[in-house]
Amino acid sequence: MCGSSDSRFIRLEIINGKNLRVPSERIPAGIYVSIDVDSRRCWKSAIKVLSSDRSVVWGDTVTLSSHASPALSVEIRASYEADRMLGSGEVIRELQISWDELLDRGDEPFDLSFPPVYGIHPSLTLKATVVHACDNEFDMLSDSLADCEMARDTDAGHARFAKYVTSRKVSHLNHAVEHFQLVLDQCPVSHPDRATALTNLAWARLKGYIRDDLQDIYTTTSLFRDALALRPQRHPDHPLSLFNLTVALTWWGAQLYHELLPLCPEGTYLRYIAAGKNGVNYVINRCNELPIDASDEGIHLRRFSLELCHLGDELRPSALDEFAQAAKARFDQHSSIDDIDTSIQLGREAVFLCPEGHSDRGDYLNNLALSLESRFGHQGKPNDLDEAISLYEEALCLSPVGHKYRAFSLNNLGGALLKRFNKCSDIDDIAQAVILRREALMLCPPGNPDRDATLNNLALALKTRYLKLHVSGDLNEVIDLCRESLQLVRHDHPERHRALHNLSSALSFRFTHTLKNEDVEEAITLSQESLAALSSLHPERYFSYIWLQEAYLSRYRILHDPADLSLAIENFRLASGHPTQGFPRRITMAIAWARQAEVYQHESALEAYQICFELFERHVMTRSSIISRREAATAFHGARSLPVDAASCAIRSGILRQAVELVEQGRGQQWSLASRLRIPVEDLKLANPKLAHTYLELSKRISNAAQSSATITDRAAADQAAIEYRRLTRHWEAAVAEIRNIRVYSRFLLPPSYEDLKASARRGPIIILIASQYSCSAIIVPTSGDPHHVPLPSVTLTDLTNLKDRFARAIRQASRMNPAESRTDLIVLSRIIWDEIMLPIVNVLEHVLKLKHRSRIWLCPTAAFTSIPLHAANPFQTKADRSKEPCLEDLYICSYTPTLSALFRSRQLMKKRVPPSFVAIGQGQPGIGKGKALLAVDSELELVHKLVPATANRTTISGDAATRTGALDALQQNTWVHLACHGKQDRTQPYNSHFVMRDEHLTLLDIIERDIPHAEFAFLSACHTAVGDEETPDEVIHLAAGLQFSGFKSVVGTLWEVDDSVAKHIVEAFYNHMFNLKEGGVMDCTKAAWALNCATHAVKTKVPLEQRMVFIHIGV
């Protein structure tokens, strides 16, 4: 066997193993390593006991011939017998490595990583040395072909059982039970392997029972009892057999008491005994003493245990807390929002049941706060973080100086304050966080088992302070703390990656100042090490990606190596796409990706923008109420400009169709999410009436749940409402998916394509005005064909911002002037709009699209353009023949649309016409503190009443009758509405924008919660009814848009304050043109834009310029 003198032999030392988790989740008696020498024989190490940290130390050595096989085949196996083995045990993982690759590692120990088990890579530490003589160790090799049939059946059972545990397929369980039963049938009572055969069969049956795949727990416990009887106290496998029986009896006891208690009437002696300390309470205590188990079986046991605790049971708080911790542990592994919601619900009840003075209250407060903090990280709800901080503060008060858990409470509160500082930038929060974590470190001197984590926690606080406040000396202290922490934490510690993240990020930041290459190289190495330590779906891989991209980008900025930029972009992509991280963090990273791709002109910018919008929609959809959706959308720095920046990027890339799609998808998100529950499905009713009914019913239930959730103030009730909303949403999404499986509905509720959007322009071109920090331009969507790009080279975002501000000042100044005075400033600004913005667009309309004069056009402004009266563009010049140069409204009939989809929806609803009814609502005496009296309102209402055709069902509501409820009812019951009152735009919370009624405000939220599909026209003779939101990416959340959303197809609104004393001239002229007696007074809402155009021309001598500009038309 030793061969010739030139044969190569390798002495292989098996030093230790780490992260050794068994696929079947059984508790092994020991672990060993098996190495195939050739096709017949294998070498086996000693069987060693698995340590609590899932490691094993061997120190075994074998000498192998490299000529016996082309590669080294290594298996890590679990043995379930410490004494005599039956079969080869369960394979944990196996790996092949070439001899050359093995020897390339040198003479030093190295780690050999195996494929992951439950996301964690097992590894062996080996040392390989070339020797020139055979040590005759092959005498100890076993013959792999000499196994008996019983051993082969046992190994087959282990393999099938492991597959069942990982796949949950019952067929694998059935095969495992068959194999183990065959072995037991061959082992009579006196057989030395009978105890092993009994245990293997019992474990398979117990797992099946826990998962409800098998029912007979009695037989299972009997098998464990029989096995224990065959392994008396001094037997090497007695402790493991005893543990196995304990686990089975715990499950059986929980099940039996679960069945027993309902059969025992209250007040009876049997009930007293069964529920007492030697009955149910004994089982609950035993369950509570088990370690936290995040597996499905562990959660199931906690649920069983809790169900045994009646509401007044003294053990109920501890059972709730144990269940809550298990649910949080599973959330930490898989990031299922249902798990963290469950944890919070259970934690709230545990805290409630432990009033002040209860010995365990501090623990339960901390645990509930930890769950709330985790949910904040996943969903970004500020209330969760605020509540967590409040709970941590109370818990800290219960842990005074000298308390054994004070350091724990200090660290927790400090961490939550750090998160709030990152969100709100309150200096007091970061100062307090640093103080708390310094005190915590003082309580963890060298030798304390928590010192490594506490060092890392303080480092994180100081790093946060450095990034925001640039406190001198913080960065170097961070690095020192991280290095000390890293030295203290074991290489296989499950939290080691956090220290690696902190040190990596700190070194990257230092590199930007010192330019020392070793800093950035170490930062990259540390982040790569953290990635290797985490499973592919571990939520915190996200942070490894973040710090890798930071390191690569830092190096690219200095060395300009394109490979570094590519690697940084790839890590942006991985971070924003990491499926087990919450949406807020992924959105933050996607935004950063888009920004950096723009800075360095990387081709991935459009991809980054697209991912931003997809993540935004999925994140916002998780919020039940309209207001909470807006709060979610406004929580991200830099998000407001994403739609226009994305469109600008597509324009610069020459992809105009995608530019239209992106600006529409980004700006229309709030309205589209709300409107998706109101999409008409008449055609679907014909194709699949059952599915259409299911979809409509679920849409109605979600809408009702959303409206009711907005009024809930109790946090526990709000959590429960959110859970119910999410449950309904899942069913609704399943119905939508089923609808999309029908070929003609494959794009049902998906973001509209350009082909869908261009249908909005069939009555006239739509001009989208893009105001981005990167470029300003216009896209014209014609009635047919491809879009046209109109560059605005002399216009920048700064110019538009200045123009907007100048207009606001000019309007305020004009409001204080006499009607006869010249509005010089407004004239100058109107010329600027004409020359620099609208003239290039008009040239394309006239000369390229050949659009006839007096045709209709629709303006769709974005960003700063939304606050500029584009329709008022006017050259204010006289021709040589003394005639005036035409202005925009001389050339075309201008309308606005918030989005293209809004216009398309309005046109679709035009198919549903009903006999017209007209209501005029006025409130000129709003009451104390609600604004000045509007003395012209009553006369305006009388005027409108006279001008509306008598064929319409006309009503007027004013004075005491013009209340919030009265106005809402009138909107619901009439197809045409005229509103004359105060209007207020709330720029901080636009859904609170309102019309002032006699009692309460009629808010935008009130309006959009009404679905009025038969409504047609609304004239809003009130202030600020078409001024957009300054915070959200949507930009079009205002009163006029809200009326359009609720069903009004055509709306006249206002851009600023209306003078009610002159507004009546506009109103009179408008309705005179709207209801032309020569045409029989036909009520056609599509004439509104033309009527407003004619009205503003007709009153030039009566109404000052700013009051003619103020009215705009929106819709069809």
N, C-alpha and C positions, 0 to 999 in steps of 0.2 A: 504493500500500500504506500510505503514511503517513496517509492520510485527511485529514479536516478538521482545522482548527486546534483544535477542542475535543475531539478524540479523546484517550483516555487511554492513555499508554504507560508501561510499567513496565520499568525497568532492573533486571535480576536478576543479582546476582553469586554465582557458585558458588565459595565460599571453600574448603571442604574436606569430606571425608567420613570417617566413623569406623565401626568395627565392621563392616567390609565383608567379610563371609564369603560365599563362593560356594556356592550350594546343591549343585552337583555335586561339590564338594570338589577340583576341578581347580586347578592353579596357574595364575593368569591372567598374561598378559603385561602387562596394564594394565587400568585401570578408567576408564570415562567416564560422563557424564551425558547423557541424551537427553530433550529436552523437545518435546512436540507443540505446534506453533504453530496448525495447523488440521487439517482432515481429510486433507490431502495432504502436508503438509511438517513436518519436525521439525528442531530445532537440536541439534547434538552438540558437547559440550565436547572438549577435547584428551584423548587417551588418556594417562593418567599411571600410573607404576609404583606398585604397592601396597607400602607400607612394612611392616616386620616387625610393627608393632603393629596391622596391618590398617587403616591410615589412608591417605588420599590428599590432597595439597594441589593445588588447581587455580588459583584466582584468575581464572577466565574470566568474561566478562560478556556478556550478551545483552539486547537491548531488544525487548520483546514488546508486542503490542497486546491490550488486554483485550477488544476487540470481536470478535476472531477466533474465540474459543471461550468457552463459559460458565465453564470452569475450567482450571486449569493441570494438565497431565498430565506427571508426571516419572518417569523410569525410571533406575535405576542398573544399568549393564551391565558385564559382564566381557568383555574382548577376549582371545583366545588368540593373537593375532598382534601383535607390536610394529611390524611393517612393514605389508604389504598385508593388509587384513581381507577375509575371505570371510563375507558376511552381517553380522548386527548383534551377534553374540556372544550370551552367555547373560544372561538377565534375572536380576539379583540380587533386586531388589524394585521394585515400581511403586506410585505413589500419586497421587491426585487431590486438589487443594486449590483452593477457590474464590479468586477474585481478592481479594474482601473480606477473607477470612481471612488471606490472604497480607499484605495491606497493614495489617491490624490489628496486626501485629508491630512497626510503627514503622520508623524508619530504622536501627535497630541490628541487628547480626547476630543470627540466631536459629537454633535447631536444628530441623530437620524430621525427625521420627522415622518410620521405615518399619516395616511388619509384620516380625516377627522371623524370623531365619534361625537354626535350631538354638537357639532360645530367646534369641538376642541381637538387639536392634533395631539395624539399620543406620541411620545418620543422615547428613544433609547440613547443613552450616552455610551459610546463605544470607543475603543482604542484598537487600531490595527497596526501590526508590526510584521515585516517580512523576516522569516527565519529560514535557515538552511538545513534544518534537521527535523525529522518527525518525532513527536513526543509520544507516539503510540497511544494517543488519547482515543483512537477510534474503537478501542476495546469497549468503551462506554457508550457507543452509539446503539440506538435501538433500530430494529428493522421495521420500516413503515408499512411493509406489506404483511406483517405477521399478526395484525390486529384480528381479534375474533369477531364474530357476527354481533355479539352483544355490544362490543365497543363501537362498531360501525353504526349500529342503530342509535346508540347513545349520542354519538357525535352528530348524526343526522337530526336527532331531536333537538340538540342544542342549536344547530344552525337554523332549523325551522322556527324554533321559539324566538330566537333573536330577530328573525324576519317579521314574525308576528308583532313583537314589541315595537319595532321601528315603522312597520307599514300599517298595522292595525287590521290586516286582512285575516279574517277568521279561518280561512282555508289553511293558513300556515299554522295556526293554533291547533286545528284538528289533526294535521299531519304530525305535529310535535307530540301531541298526546298519544297518537297511535304508536309512534316510535318508542316513547317512554313506557307505554303499556306493554309492548312486545318484550322489552327488556325485563320489566317486572315479572312478566309471566314466566320468564326463564330463570328467575331467582327464587327458589323455595326459601322457607323460613331460615334454614341453616346456611344459606349462600352468603359468602363474605361481602358481596356487592348489593345485598338486598336493601340496606339502609340508603345507599346512593340512589338506587332505582326508585325507591319510595319518594325520596326528596325531589328528584327531578320531575316526576309525574305530579307531585303535589304543587310544586312551584308553577308549572304550566297551568294547572287547574285554578290556582289562586289568582293568577294574573287574569285569566279569562273571567273569573267571578267578579273581580274588581271592575272590569270593563263591561260587565253585563253580557258577556259572550257565553258564559257558563253559569249555571244556577246553583249547583250542589256544593255548598260550603261545608256541609257536615262530612262528606267523604274526604274532602281536602284536608280538614283538620285531623281526621282519623289517620290519613297517610303520614302527616307530620308527627303525630303521636307515636305511630309504629316505628318511624325512623329514629325518634329520640330514645325509644325503649331499647333499640339495638345499639345505642351509643351511650353507655353509662358515663358517670361523671368524669372518670379519668381518660375517657376516649378523646383523641385529638379533635374530633369533629363534634364533641358534645356541645360546646358553646354555640356553634353555628346552628346546630339542630334546635337548640333551645330558643335561639333568636327567631328562627323560621316559624316555630310553633307560636311564639308570642305575637308575631305579626298577624298570623292567620286568626288567632283568637281575638285580637284587638278588632279586626274587621268583623269577625263573626259576632263579637259582643255588641259592637255598634249596631249591626244589622238587627240582632235579636231584640235589643232594647228599643230600637226604632219601631219594630213590629209590636212589642209588648205594651208600651205605654198607652197607646190608644185603647187597648183592651182593659185597662185598669181604671175603673171609675174613681173620680176625685173623692177624697175622704175615706177611702177604704184602706185597710191595713196593707193589702198587697201593693197598692199604689205607693204608700208610705215607704215600704221596704224597697220597691223597685226603683224609686226615684231618690233614694237616700245615698249616703256616702259609700255604702258597700254595693250599691247597684249602679245606676246610671252615672253618678258622680265619679265612681271609681274608673269607669271606662273613659269618661271625658278627661279626667286627670291624666290617664295613661296616654290618651291621644295628644293632649297639650304638651306632654313631656317629650314627644317625638320631635326630631329636628324639622325645621321648615323645609317642605318638599314642594317644589314648583311644578311637579309632573301632574298630569291629569288625575292620576290615582291619588296623589297627595291632596289635591284640591277636593276630590271626591270625598276623601276621608274627613277633611275639615268640615265639609258641608254636612256629612253624616253626624259628626260630633256636635255641630251647632244645632241641628234639628232635635237633638236629644235634650237641649237646654231650654226649658220653658222660660217665659219672659221674666219671672222673678228669681230664676236660679242664680245662686251666688257665683257659679262658674261661667255664666253666660258671657260676662265681659272678656274673660280670658279666651274663651272659645271664639268669640268675635275677633279678638285681636290676632289670634293665631291664624284664623282663616284670612283675615285682611293681609297679614304679612305674606302668606303663601300666594295670594292673588297678586300682590305687588311683585313678589319674586318672579312670578311667571310673566308679568308685564315687563320687568327688566330684561327678560330673555327674549321675548317675542314682540313687545310693544303693541299688544292688543289693547285698544282703548277700553274695551269691556272689562278687562281685568282690573285696570286702575280705577274705573268707576265702581266696580264691586268692592275693591279695597277701601275706597273712600266711604261708601255707604256703611260698610261694616265698622270701619273706624269711628265714624260719627256716633253710631249706636253705642260702641264700647265707651267712648268718652262721656256720652250722655248718662250711661249707667254708673259712672264713677264720679260722683260729685266732689266738690272741694273737700279735702281731708282724706280722701281715699288713697291708700298707699300706692296703688298702681296708676293713678291718674297721670303722673308725669310721663310714664312710659307710653301710655296710650295717646297722650297729646303729641309726643314726638313722632310716633308711628303714623298718626293721621296726617301730621304736617309733612312728613316725608312723602306720603302718597300725593298730597295736594301739590307739593313742589314738583313731583314727577309729572303730574298731569299738566302743570303749567309749562314745563319744558316741552311737552308733546303737543299741546294745543295752543299755548300762548295766552290763556285767559288771565288778565291781571287780577281778578278777584281771587283766584286760587292762590296766587303768590301772597297777596295781602293777608288772606286768612291763614296761610302757613306761617307767616311771620308772627301774627298774633298768637298762634298756638305755641310756637317756639319760645316766644317771650314768656308766656305763662309757664311753660315747662322749665325754663331757666330759673324762674322765681322759685320753683319747687326743688331746685338743685343748688342750694346755697354753697358757699365756700366750704370745702371739706366733703361734699357729697361725692360719692364714687362715680356718678355719671355726669358731673358738672362739665368736664371737658367735652363730652359727647354733645351736650346741649349748647355749649359755646360754639362748637364747630358748625352745628346745624343752623343756628340763628345767623352766624356769620355768612354761611353759604347762601341763605335766602336773601340776605341784605345785598350780597354781591349781585345776585340776579336782578334785584330791583334797581340797583345802581346802573347796571347795564341798560336797563329799559328806560329809566327816568332821569338818570344823571344827577341825582341828589347827592351832594358832597357828604352830607351827614351819614348816608348809608355806607359809603366806602370807608369813611373814617371809623365808624363803629365796627364794621366787619373786620378791619385790621386789628383793632383793639381786642375784640373777642377772640380772634384766632391766635393772637400773641399770648393771651392768658391761657388758652387751651394748650399751647405748646409748653408753657411753663409747668402745666399739670402733667405733662408726659415727658419726664426726664429720660436720659439714655437708659435703655433697658426696659422701658415701658412698651408693651406690645403694640400700642396704638401710636407710637411716636412717628413711624414712617408716614402714616396717613395724615397726621396732624402737621408734619413738616410740609407735606404736599398741599394741604389746605391753606396754610399761611402763604405759601409760594403763589398759589392761585390768586389770593386776595391782593398781594403786592403786585403781581403781574397786571391785574385788572386796573389797579391804581396807576401803574406806570403807563399803560396804554392810553388812558383817558386824561391823566393829569401830568404825566412826565415828571414824577417825583424823582429827584436825583438820588441815585444809589439803590433804588428799588430793583432794577434789573439784575445787577450783580448779586444782590441778596437772594433774589428768586433763584438764580442759577446755583448758588451755594446750597440753598435749602433743598432744591430738587436733587442735587447730587447726593446729599446726605440721605434723603429719603430713598433714593434708588439703591444705595448701598445696603440699606436695612431690609429692603423687601426682597423676598426670594424670587428667583427667575420664573418659577411656576406659580407665583401668587396670582389669583384671579384679578386683582386690582392693580397689578404692576403697570398695565398700560396707561393708567392715569398719570403716574409719575413720569413715564416716558413722554406722554403728550405735553406735559407742563415744561419739562426740560427742553424738548425739541422746539417748542414755540419760543421760549425765552432765548435760545441760542440763535434762532432765525432773526429775532428782533435785534439782538446784539450785533449780528453780522451786518445789518444795514448801517450800523454806526462805525464799527471797527474795520469792516471789510476783510476780516480774517477768515480765510477760506476754511480753516479747520472747524470754525463754528458752524457754518452751513453744512459742511460734510457730516459732522456729528448729528446735526438736527435731522438730516435725511435718514441717516442710519437708525436713529432712535425711533422715528416714525415708522420706518419699515419693520423694525422689531415689534412695535406695538401692533401693526397689521398682522404679522405672523402669529401673534399670541391670541388674536381674536378670531372667532368663527366668522364665516362669510356673512351671516345675518345678524351678528352682534350689533346692537344699536350704536355702540361707541366706536365702531370702525369709522363712523362719520367724522370723528375728531382726528383720527389718523389721516384721513384724506385731507382734512382742512390744513393740518400742519405740514403735510407733504407739499401741498400746493403753495403754501406760504414760503416754504424753504426754496422750492424750485423757482418761484417767481422772484424771490429776493435775489437769488443767484443770477437769474436772467437779466434783472435790471442792471447788474454790475458787469457781467461777462458777455451778455447778448448772444448766448448760445441758443439757437432755435429749438434744440432738443429740450432744453429746460422749460421753454414756453409750452411746448407740446405736452410735457409731463404735468405741468401746472394745470393746463386746461383739462387733461384727462382726469386729474384728481378733483377739479371742480365738478366735472360730469359725474364722477362716482359719488361725491358727497351729496349733490342735489338729487341724485337718483337712488340714494340708499333707502330701501323700502321699509326698514324697521325704525327709522328715525322720524320724529314728528314733522308735520308740514312746516311749522314756523322756521325751524332751522334749515330745512331744505330750501325753502323760499329765499331765506337770507343768502344762502350760498349761491343759488341760481342768479340772484340779482348781482352779487359780487362777480360772478362769472361773466355776465353780460357786460358789466362795466369794464372789467379788465380786458375782455375781448375787443371792446371798442377802443380802449387806450392803445392797445398793441396791434390793432387792425387784424385780428385773427378771424379766420373764416368761420369759426364756431359761434359768432355773435348771434346770428339768427336762431340757431338751435337753442342757445341759452334763453333768448326772449320767449321762444315757444314753450320751453319747459317752465319758465316763470308763470305764464298764463295758465298752463295746465295745472300746476301746483296751486296757484291762487284759487282756481275754480274748485278744486277738490277740497282745499282748506276752508274756503268760505261756505261751501255747501254743508260742512259739518255743523254750522251754527244754525240754530232753529229760527231765530227772529231776524227781521230785516235790519234792525238797528245793530244787533250783534254781528251781522255779516259786514256791515260797514266798519264797525270797530275792528274786526279782523283784518279788513283790507287796508285800513289806515295805520296799522301797527308797524309797518315796515318802512324804514328810512329809504327814500329814493324811489319808492314804488309808484308815486303819482305820475312820473314822466315816462314810465315803461311803455305804454301804448304808442306814444308819439316817437319815442326813441327807437322802438322796434320798427315802426313804419319808415322812419328815416333810414334805418339800416337797410331795409329791403329796397328802398328807392335808390340808395347809393350802390346797391348790388344789382340794380336794373331789373328787379322782380316786382313790378308794380301790382300785379294781382295779389301777391302775398302781402304787400304793404297794406292794401285795402283790407284783407282778411285779418291781419294782425291788429290794426288800429281798431277795427270793429270788435274783435274778440276781447281786447284789453279794456276798451272804454265802455262796452255794453254789459259788463259782467253782472253788475248789481241788478239791472233790469231784466237781463236774460234769465238769471237764476230765479227771480220772482215770477217771471212770465211763463216759465216752463211748466208750471202747475196749471196754466190756463190755456194751453195750446189746444185748439179745436181738433177733434179727431173724428169728424163726420165720416170721412172715407174709411177710416179704420173700423168704424162701427159696422160698415157694410161688409168689409173683408173678414173681420173676426170680432163679432159683437161681444163675446165673453171676455176677450183680452181687453177690448176697449173699456168695458164696464169696470174691470179690475183696475186698470190704469186710472180712470176717472175717480173711482172710489178712493184709491190710495192718495191721489193728488188732493182730494178734498180733505182727507184725514190729516195729511201732512200740513196743509194750509191752516186747518183749525188748531193743530198742535202748536204751530209756529205762533199764531196769534195769542193763544192762551199762555204760552211760555213767556211772552213779553211782559206779562203782568205779575209774574211770580217773584217775590222778594226773598222768601225763605230759601237758604242755600241747599238744604237737603232736598226740598221739593223741586228746586231748579235742577239739581242733579238727576232726580228721577224723571223729570220732564225731558231732559236731554237724552237720557237712555231710551225713553219711549220714542222720541223723535228719530233717533238713530235707527231704532228697530223698524219703524215705518219706512224710513229712507231706504234701508236695505231691500225691503219688499218692493218698494217703488222702483229702485234701480234694477231689480230682477225683472220686473214687468217691462221696463224700457229695453232691457237686453233682449227679451223675448220679442218685442215689437221689431227691433232692429234685425232679427233673424228673418223677418219677412222682406223679401228682396226689394220691394218698392219703398220700404221704410228703413233702408240700411243706414241712412244718415239722420234718423229721427233724434232731435234734440242735440245733435252734435254742432260745434261751431260752424256757422255758414261758410260755404266756399264762395269764391268770387262769382261763380255761375249763379248761386242762390242770391247773392247780394245785388247783382246788376239788375235783377227784376225790380228793385226799388226805383230804378231810374227810367222806367218805361214811359212816364209822363213828362220827363224832362231830366236833363243832366244834374248830377249831384256833385258839388265841389267840396272835397274834403281838404281842409286847411291844416297842415301839419306844422306845429310849433315845437321843435325839438332843440335841445342844446347843441346837436350835431349839424342840423340844417333846418331851414324853413322853406316850405314849398307847398304846392297844391297838387292834388290828384283829381282829375275830372273823370267821373264814371258816366260815360255817355249812355244814350238809350239803347245802343247796341255796340258790340265790339269790345276791344281792349281799352283799358284806362289810359288817360293821357297825363303826362307829368308836366307841371308848370313850375319851373324853378323861380324862386324869389331871391335872387342873388344879393340884393341890397338890404335884405331883412334878416336880422338875427333875433334870437330869443330875448336878448337884452333890449333890443329896439322895441319889440312888441310889449315887453313889460313897461318900458318907459311910456310908450304910446297909450297903454291901458291906464297908467297913472295920470297922464296928462288929460285924458278924456274924463276921468273921474273928477279932477280939479275943475275942468272947464264946465262940466255939468253942474257942479255945486255953485260955481260963480254965476252961471246963467240963471239958476233958480232965484238969485237975488236981484236980477236985472229987470228993468221994465220991458214989457213985450216989444216995444218999438225999437229998443236998442239993438245994435248989430252984434251978432254972436261971432266976433272975429276969431276967437280961439277955436271954436267949433268948426268954423269954415276952414281954417288952416289944417286942422286935424283930419277933416273929411277929405281934403286934397291929398294928404299923405296916404290915407287908405286907398284912394283912387290910383294915385301914381305908382305906389310901391307894391300894392297887394292886388287890387282888383283889375287894373288895366291889363297886366300880362294875362290874366285869366280871361278877360273879355276878348282879347285878341285871339285866343285859341277858340273861344266859343264862336266868334264871328267868322274867322278866316279858315280854321281847320274843320270845326264841326258844322259850319254854315248854319248856325242856329238863328232862326228868324227873330227879329225884334218883337218884343212883347210876349215872347215865349216864357214859360215858367222855368225857373232854376231853383235848386235847393242848396243851401249852404250848410255844411256840416263842420263847424269850427272845433278845434281842439285847443287845450291848454290856454295860453294867453289870448288866443283868437276869440275865445268864448266871451271875453269881457269887452270886446271892441265891436261897435255897431257897423259891421261890414256892409249891411244893406244900404247904409247912408253914404257910401263912397260917392264923391261928387267932385268933378274938376273945378267947379265954380269959375269957369272961364267963358268968355264971349268970343264968338267967331267973328270973322271979318265982316260978315253981313249983319252983325249985331245980334244974331240969334245966339242962344246959350248952347254951350257944349252939353250933350246929354249926360246925365248921371246914370248910375247903375239902375235905379228904379224907373228911369225913362226908357231904358233899353229892355229890361226884363222884369217879370213879376217874381219877386224874391220871397222864398220861404226858407225856414230853417228846419232842420231835423236833428234831434239829439244823436241818433245813430241811424244807419241804413236799415237795420232790422226793425227799429221803431216805426219807420215809414212803411215798410213792407207789411208789418202786422196791422197797421191802421188800414191799409188798402184791402187786406184780406177780410177785415171785419166789415168793410163797406158792403159786402155781399148781403149782410143781414140788415135790411132796412125795415123800419116800422113807421106808422103814421107819426108825424112830428108833434112834439109838445114843447112849449117854451116856458121857462121860468126865469124871472128876473129877481135876483136876491141882492138886497142892499142893506148895509148897516152903517149909517152916518153918525150914530150916537153910541159908540162902542162902550162907554162907561169909564169910570175913574181909573186912571193909570194905564189905559189901553190905547192912548193916542188922542189927538185932537179931533173935534167934531168935523165931519165932512158935510158941509152945508149944502153942496150941490147934488148929493146922492139921490134924494127923493125926486128932484126934478129930472135927474138922469133916468130914473126908473120909469117915470111917467112918459118921458120921451121914447124910451125903448118900447114900452107897451103900445104906444101909438104907431110905431114904425113896423112892428111885427105883424105879418098878415093875419087877418081875422080868422083865416082858415085853420090856423094853429091853435091848439088848446093853450091859451095864455094865462099865466098866473104870476102874481107878484108877492114876494115875501120881504117884509122890511120891519124896522122897529123892533118891538119885543118879540115878534115871531121869528126874527132872523137869528136863531140860536144855532149852536153847533148841530144839535140833533135835527132841527128843522132844515138846515142847509144840506145835511147828509141825505135826508129823506128826499129832498127836492132833486139832488143830483142823481139819486137812484131812480127816480120816477119820471124824469124828463129827458128828452133827447137833445134839447138846446138849452143852454144856460148863459145868463149874463150876470156877472158878479161885480158889484160896486161896493168897495169897502177898503179898509187898510189891509195891506199885504206885508208880511215881514219874512225876509229870508234869513234863516239861521245858518251862518257860515260855519259854525263849529259842529253843529249837528243838524244837517239839512233836512232830515226827516221831521224835525220840529218846526220847520218853516210853516207859516200858517196864514189863514185869513182871519181877521178879527171879527168875531161875532158878539152877540149881546152878552152871552154868559161865558162860554168857554171858547178857546181857539179851535178853529177847524184846521187841523194839521195835515201836512203832506202824508203822514202815516195813516191818518183816518181815510184819506182819499184813496191811497193805493191798496188799502185792505178791502176796498169795494171793487167788485167786478161788475162793470156796467157795459156789457157788449153792445147794447143798442144805442148808446150815447153817440152824438154826432159832433156837436160844436159847442165851444165855450169861449166867451169873451171875458177876459179878466181885466176889468177896469180897476186895477189895484197896483200897488207899488211892488217892484222887485219880484215879479212872478216868474221870470225866465232867467234868473241869475244862478250860475252853477255852483257846485261844491268845490272848495279849494283844496281838499285833502285827498279824496279818493281818486284812484286811477279812472273812475267812471266820468267824473267832471260834469255830468249832466243831471244831477239830482236837484230838481227844482219843482215849483208848484205846477208850472205849465206841463213839464214832462210827466209829472205824476198824474195829471188829468188825462194826458194822452195814453199813459200806461193803463189807467183804469178803464179806458174804452172810448174816450173822446177822440175822434179822428182828426179834428181840425180845431186848433186853439190859437187865440190871439192873446199874447202875454206882453209883459213889460220888462225892460232892462233896468230901469231905475225908478225914482220917485215920480209919481203922476200928480199933476196939479188938477184937482177935480173940477176947478172952475173953468178950465179950458178943455178938459178931456171930453166934455159933452159935445163939443164941436166935432171932434174925431168920431165919437160914437154916432152922432146924427148922420154924418157923411157916410160912415161905414154902412149903416143899416139901409140908408137910401139906395146905395149901390147894391147891397146884398139882396134886397127884396124889390127889384125893379118892377114897378107896376105894369110897365109895358110887356113884361114877360110873365105876367100873371102872379107875381109875388111868390114864385116857386122857391121853396127852402132847400137849397143845395149847398152843403157845407164845403164842397170843393171850390166854390167861388170866393171863399173868404180871403185868400191871398190877393186876388184881383181887386176885391172890394176895398181892402185895406190900402192897397197901392193907389187906387183912385181917390180914396178919402184923404190921404196925406197930401196929394196934389191939390185937392179941392179946397183945403183949409190953409193954404200957405199964407194968405193975408190975415188970417185970424189967430193962428196958433204959432208960437215961437218954434224955432228950429229944434230945440232939445225935446220939446213935447211932441213933435212930429216923428222924431227918431225913436222915441221911447217904445212905441208899439211895434211888435214883430209878429209874424205869423209862423206857426209851427204845425207841421202835419200835411195832410193831403190837400 
